[in-house]
Amino acid sequence: MKLAVLGATGGIGRHLVALALADGHQVTAAVRDPARLPVQHDRLTVVRADALDPVSLEPVIAGADAVLSGIGAIGRIDPRKPASTSARAAATAMAATGVRRILVVSAGPLNRSGAGQSLLSAKVFGPLLWAVLRDVYTDLEAMERILRASDLDWTAVRPPRLTDHPGQGRYRHAVEAGPAGAAVPRADVARAMLDLVADPTSFRHAVGVSS
């Protein structure tokens, strides 16, 4: 497949690029600074682009079978609202180029129903995280609303706390539920996103992913 990766130099984006290449895909990586992605491969094209600008994204996305965005929660307030702004830019660029499939990184606490989560996570840890990271999660909620309002075949992957532990290559996932675990390596979130690209049961759904 031909995959466009946004946020390719980030914690999840780097794993998306590495795993997609290992899977045999052709990858176009959008980066603001190509020097931050020192990877060379005959199936990798690195393009300097602004993931918050739809015009800048059009040449990155054109011809892709799917777009995978590693731009999500960054743990601090960012006035640019990167999650929702990049989702809007990607949706606009996808409409202009005829690409329909997109997967983005969201967050477990956006599972407001508590489905698939422990009572402690749903009633204690979730509200606590919202109190501390409200601006970040509000941006992610706006991102999901933009995708839900579009006609794209989107999937929002919702992990719990992200770690830099080595990926295990396995994970749990649940459509419109979970995640059940407390943490997950970034590499396994990337693995899940790639596995879900061609899974129609995940289209137009949020999917909880955890270890």
C-alpha positions in Angstrom: 0.0 0.0 0.0 1.0 3.6 -0.4 0.8 5.3 3.0 1.1 9.0 4.0 2.4 9.5 7.5 1.9 12.8 9.2 3.9 13.8 12.3 6.5 11.3 11.1 9.2 12.6 13.5 7.0 12.2 16.7 7.0 9.4 19.2 4.3 7.4 17.3 5.1 8.7 13.9 8.6 7.3 13.9 7.2 3.8 14.7 4.6 4.2 11.9 7.3 4.9 9.4 9.6 2.0 10.6 6.8 -0.6 10.9 5.2 0.4 7.6 8.5 0.0 5.8 9.1 -3.3 7.5 5.6 -4.4 6.3 6.6 -3.7 2.7 4.5 -0.5 2.3 5.5 2.6 0.3 5.7 5.5 2.7 5.6 9.3 2.2 6.5 11.0 5.4 5.5 14.6 6.1 8.0 16.5 8.3 8.8 20.1 9.1 12.5 19.3 9.4 13.8 16.3 7.3 17.0 16.2 9.4 14.9 14.9 12.3 14.0 11.7 10.3 17.4 10.3 9.4 16.0 7.2 7.7 16.9 6.1 4.2 14.9 3.5 2.3 14.0 3.0 -1.3 10.3 2.9 -0.4 10.5 6.1 1.7 9.9 9.6 0.5 10.4 12.4 3.0 8.6 15.6 2.2 9.0 18.9 4.0 5.4 19.9 4.8 3.2 21.7 7.4 0.7 19.2 8.8 -1.5 22.1 9.9 -1.8 23.5 6.3 -4.0 21.7 3.8 -2.3 23.1 0.7 1.1 21.9 2.1 -0.4 18.4 2.7 -1.9 17.9 -0.8 1.3 16.6 -2.5 2.0 14.4 0.5 -1.5 12.8 0.5 -2.1 12.6 -3.3 -2.1 9.1 -4.5 -2.1 7.5 -1.0 -4.2 4.5 -0.1 -4.4 5.8 3.5 -3.2 8.6 5.7 -1.9 7.8 9.2 -1.4 10.7 11.6 0.8 10.5 14.7 -0.2 14.0 15.7 -2.2 13.7 19.0 -1.9 14.6 22.6 1.4 16.3 23.5 0.8 16.8 27.2 0.7 20.5 27.3 -1.3 23.5 26.0 -0.6 24.4 22.4 -2.4 27.4 21.0 -2.2 26.0 17.5 -4.5 23.1 18.6 -2.4 20.6 16.6 -4.8 17.6 16.8 -7.9 19.3 15.5 -6.1 21.7 13.2 -4.1 18.9 11.5 -7.3 16.8 11.2 -9.1 19.7 9.5 -6.1 20.2 7.2 -5.9 16.5 6.3 -9.6 16.3 5.7 -9.4 19.3 3.3 -6.4 17.9 1.5 -8.0 14.5 1.2 -11.2 16.0 -0.3 -9.0 17.7 -2.8 -7.1 14.6 -3.8 -9.8 11.9 -3.5 -8.2 10.0 -0.6 -10.7 8.5 1.9 -8.9 6.5 4.6 -7.4 8.2 7.6 -6.3 6.9 11.0 -5.4 9.3 13.9 -4.2 9.0 17.5 -6.7 10.2 20.1 -6.7 9.2 23.8 -8.5 6.7 26.1 -10.1 9.3 28.4 -12.3 10.4 25.4 -14.2 7.2 26.1 -16.9 9.1 28.1 -19.2 6.1 28.3 -16.6 4.0 30.3 -17.4 1.0 28.1 -14.7 -1.7 28.4 -12.9 0.1 31.2 -12.7 -0.7 34.9 -14.9 1.2 37.3 -11.7 2.8 38.8 -10.6 4.1 35.4 -14.0 5.3 34.4 -15.0 7.0 37.6 -11.7 8.1 39.1 -8.7 8.2 36.8 -10.6 9.4 33.7 -12.1 12.5 35.4 -8.8 13.2 37.1 -7.0 13.2 33.8 -9.7 15.5 32.3 -9.2 17.9 35.1 -5.4 18.1 34.5 -5.3 17.9 30.7 -8.6 19.4 29.7 -7.2 21.6 27.0 -5.4 18.7 25.4 -8.4 16.4 25.5 -10.7 19.2 24.2 -8.4 19.5 21.2 -8.7 15.8 20.6 -12.5 15.9 21.0 -12.6 18.6 18.4 -10.4 16.4 16.1 -12.8 13.5 16.4 -15.8 15.8 15.8 -14.2 17.0 12.5 -13.7 13.4 11.4 -17.2 12.3 12.4 -18.7 15.2 10.4 -16.7 14.3 7.3 -17.5 11.6 4.8 -14.0 10.0 5.2 -13.4 6.4 6.3 -11.7 7.4 9.6 -10.5 5.6 12.7 -9.5 7.3 15.9 -7.2 5.1 17.9 -7.6 5.8 21.7 -4.7 4.5 23.8 -4.2 5.0 27.5 -0.9 6.3 28.9 1.8 6.0 26.3 5.3 4.7 27.1 8.6 4.3 25.3 9.0 0.7 26.3 9.8 -1.8 23.5 6.8 -2.8 21.5 5.5 -6.3 22.0 3.9 -6.6 18.6 0.6 -7.4 20.3 -2.2 -5.4 21.9 -5.9 -5.5 22.9 -8.4 -3.4 21.0 -12.1 -2.7 21.2 -14.4 -0.7 18.9 -16.1 2.2 20.7 -14.8 0.8 24.0 -11.8 0.6 26.2 -8.9 0.7 26.4 -8.8 -1.8 29.2 -5.1 -1.5 30.1 -3.4 1.3 31.9 -0.6 1.9 29.4 0.7 0.9 26.0 4.1 1.3 24.2 4.0 3.8 21.4 5.3 1.2 19.0 2.3 -1.0 19.7 -0.1 1.9 19.0 1.7 2.3 15.6 1.3 -1.5 15.1 -2.4 -1.3 15.8 -2.9 1.6 13.4 -1.2 -0.2 10.6 -3.2 -3.4 11.3 -6.4 -1.4 11.2 -5.8 0.3 7.9 -7.6 -2.3 5.9 -10.1 -3.4 8.7 -13.6 -2.2 7.7 -15.0 -2.9 11.2 -12.9 0.1 12.4 -14.2 2.5 9.7 -15.9 5.6 11.2 -15.2 4.4 14.8 -13.0 5.1 17.8 -11.0 2.1 18.8 -9.5 1.6 22.2 -6.0 0.1 22.2 -4.0 -1.1 25.2 -1.4 -3.7 26.2 
